[in-house]
Amino acid sequence: MLSFEEINTAARGLRGIVLRTPVVESAALTASLGRRVVLKLESLQHGGTFKKRGVAWKVAGLGSGDRARGFVAVSGGNFGRTVADVARDIGVGCLIVLPVSAARSSVEYIRAAGSKLLLADTVEDAFAMADAVVANEGALLLDDTEDLAIVAGYATLALELIEDAPEVTDVVVSVGGGALLAGVTAALSAVSPSVRVWGGEPAGAACMTAALGAGTPVYVPVSTRISTLGVPKVSPDILDQVRGRVAGVVTVGDELSMSATFDLIEQAKVWAEPAAGCALATARTVAPNLPDGAVIAVIVCGGNATLGDMTQNH
């Protein structure tokens, strides 16, 4: 299990590398949900998403030989953007494999960062392409669906959250492969075990719900239009971090996630992407069942969607 010491070490190591993103209260969302709502604005993080925390920490721990191999990553968009950024900054080669459903803005961003790019019909095809590159070219696979060093980096945002808003009783996290949920759960289990952690995932990629129900990772078909959350299976290590520690995982339809994304923009005045909307939609689902005095923190995990992307998804 990921320890507090590992997470705290990552937090110290990332000082000056990532932003300590703000926690803000939303009066409009508080009125709408009937419970006090605060937002952890990882949408303001370097690169527009929490992913910088995990990738930067992972790469910081690599030796020069591993860095020189170059990187390959499979992503729905944001992880690939961040790996491309870090590879460019340290001057190594990089290949990102995206599903064809990925936002056009992510495709353009990764190419502009100087990385090579491949598009795959499915997530399974994407991982097969990445594995072939690792086998044939010796590149290093960076994979946040199972790498606990990356999870430790992600977990650092939960330490910031509970320091800045110790009154929080419930934290809501969107779920793709589950690495962010695993990190937040590990951190809060150590420093504030009374806080309830909730996951929200698309109904069209409910891999965490399936795994928790079966007690083991289960493959699910992916039909969600939210490419950044479109993961068909959680890894055993991620499942181990989450099992028995979360208050619940809620499945959300894409339309509800999109509607909640527009609520973040229009009501909270926060530009966000549909993955963050999934977290707010989950908060709407669980809020009526929470005590009147509950304080809900929604992790606004990213803000990289463009107007074009939003129109395409909606």
N, C-alpha and C positions, 0 to 999 in steps of 0.2 A: 504494500500500500504506500502511496505517496505520503511522505512525512511532512510535518510542519517545518522541520529543519531544512528540507530540500526547497520548500516553497519560500521560506524566509531568505535562504541563500540566494535564490533567484531574484527576490525583491531587492536585495542589496546590490546584486550584480547589474540590475537593469536601471539603477538610478543614473540619470543623465542620458540614458539611451532611449527610454520611452517616456511619454508624458504621464504625469499623475492626473488622470482625467477627472473633471469635476463631477460632483453629485449635486443635482439640482432638484428642487421640489416643483411639481407641477400642480398648480391650483386647479386648472381645468380638468386634468385627469383625476385628481382627487375627488372633485365633484362628480365626475362621470362614473367612477368605480365605487364611490361610497366608502372608500378607505384611503388613508393618506398614501400618496404615490411619490416616490423619488426616482430619478433616472440617473444611472451611471453612464456617462456619455463617452463610451468608447468610440463612438462615431467621430470624435475629435482626436483620436489617437493618430500617431504618425502612420500614414498609409490609409487612414480612414477606417481602421478596424482593430480589434483586439489582437489580431494575428501577429502583429509586430512583437508582442511580448514573448510569444513562444518561439518564433523563428530566431529572433535575436539571441535569446538565451541558449537555444540549441547550438547555434553557430558559434557562440562565444566559447562553448565547451569543446569544440572540435580542434584537433591538432592541424598543423599546416598540411600534412599529407592528405587528410580527409578533405580539407578545403580545396586543395589543388585538383581533386578528382572532378570537381564541378557538381552541380546539383540537378536532380530531377524531382519533380513533384506532380502529384495529381490533385486537382482542385476543381471546385465549382466556381471559383473566381477569386475570392479574397485571399486565400492561402497562397495561391499562385502569384498573385500580385505582390504579396509581401516577400515571398522567396525570390522573385525576380528583382525586387528592390535591393534586398540584402546581397544577392549575388553580384549585382552591378556595383554596389558600394565597395565590396572587397575584391572586385576584379576577377571573378571566376565565371566559367561557362555555366549555362543553366538551360534546362528544357522543362517547359510546363505543358502538361497534358490536361486539356479541358474537355468537358462534354460539349456537344454541339449546342446544347441548350444554354450555355453560359452567356451572360450578358455581353453584348457587343462592346460595351465600354471596357470590360475586363480584357477581352481579346486585344483591343487597341492599346490598352495600358501596358500589357505584358510585352507586346512587340516593341513599344516605344522604350521600354526599360532595357531592351537589348537582348532579351531571352528568345530562344527558339520556342516555337509553339506547335503543338499537334492537337487536332480536334478528334474526338472519339464519339462514336454513336451512343455508347453507354458508359456508365462508370466502370463496369467490369472490363470493357475494352480499354478504357483509359489506364487502368492498373496493369493490364497485360502489356500495353505499349511501354509503360514506365519500367516494368520488370525486364523487358527486352533490352532497353537502353542500359539498365544496370548491368545485365549479363554481358552485353556486347561491348560496352564502352567503359565500364567500370565507374560510372557516375554514382554519387551517393544519393540514395532515396531519402528525402525528407517527407515524413508522413505523420500528420497530426492526428490521424485516426487511431494511432497506437503508441506513439512515442511519449513516454512519461516525462522526459526532459522538456518537451514542448508544453505538455500539460502543466508542469510546474510554473512555466512562464505565464501561461494563461491564468493560473490561480492567483497571481499577484494582484489582479484587479479586485479580488474579493477582500484581500487584506486592506487595500485602500478604502474600499466601500465601507467596511465595518469600522474603520478608524474615523472616517468622515461622517458617518451616519450610524452611530452605535444603537440608535433606537429602532433600527430595522428589525422586523420580525419575520419577514418572508422575502425571498429573493427568487426572481423568475428569470430563467435562462432559456434561450432558444437552442434547439438540438439538431445538429447535422450528424456528424460522427460521434458526438457526445464528449469531445475533449474539453470544451468549455464547461459543460455541466460537471464533468469529473473534477476539473480543477477547482471550481467554485465550491463543490461539495467537500473536497478534501480540505480546503482552507478553512471553511466555516465549521466543519466538524472539529477542527483543532482549536480555533480561537473563539467561536461563538456557537456551541453545539445546540443551543435552543432555537436558533434560526432555522426556519423551514425553507428548504430549497425545492423549487418546482421547475420541471422541464416542460418545454412546449415544442412539439415537432409537427411537421406537415402530415396530414392524413395520408398523403401520397408518398411518404418515405418514413413510416413509423417504425424504424429499426430498433429504437430503444424500447418502445412499448412492447414490441414482439420479444425482444431479448429478456426483458424483465419478466414477462409472462411465462416464457419457456424455461427461464433459468440458465440460458445459454445463448450465445449469438445466433440469430436466425436471419436468413436472407429474406428481404422483402422487395417486391418490384417497386421501382421508382416512377411515379407519375406526377410529382409536384412540379410546378413551374418555377419554384424558388430554387434555382440551381445551387446556391450556396448551402442549402440544407438537404440536397438530394443524395443522401448516402444510403446504400442498400443494406449495410450490415455493420454493427458495432464490433470492435475487437474485444477479445476476452479481458485484456487489461483495463480497458475503459469500463466495461461492464462491472468488473470487480471493484472499481473505485466508486461506482454509483449504487450498486445493489445494497439495499438495506439502509441507505443513507438519505435518500430523497423522499420528500413528502408525497410526491406523485409526478407522473408525466402525463400531459394532456395532448391529445391530437387535435390539430386545427386545420380546417379547410383553407385552401389558398385564398379564397375570396375574403374570408374573415381576416387573414393575415394582411392582405392588401388594404382592406378597410381600416385596420388598426394602424397601418403604416401612414395612411393619410391623416388619421387622428393625431399621430405624433407630429406630423408636419403642421397641421392646421390648428390643433388645440395646444400642444406643448411647444410649438414653434421650434421643433427640432427636425432637421433633415435626417431621414433614416432610410434604410433599405428594407425590403420585405422580410428578411430574416429577423430584424428587430421588431417588425410588426407582429411576427409570430409570437414573440415574447409578450407583447402587450395584449394580444388576443388571449393568450393563456392567463395573464393576470386578470382579465375581465371574467374569465371562466371560474377562477378559484376565489375571487374576491368575495362573492356573496356568502361563501361558506367559512370565511375567516372571522375572528372576533372583531367587534366594532373598533377596538383600539389598534388593530393591526397596521403596520407600516410596510408597504410593499415597495421593494426596490426592483425596478425593471432594468435589465442590462441592455442598453441600446448598443448592440454589438458592432454595428457598422453603419456607414452612411455613404457608401460608394456608388449607389444607384444614380444614374442620370435621369433626366426627364424622359429621354427616349426609352430607357430601360423600364421605367415605371409604366409608360404607355404600352410597351410591349407586353408586360406582365399583366396589365389590367385589361 
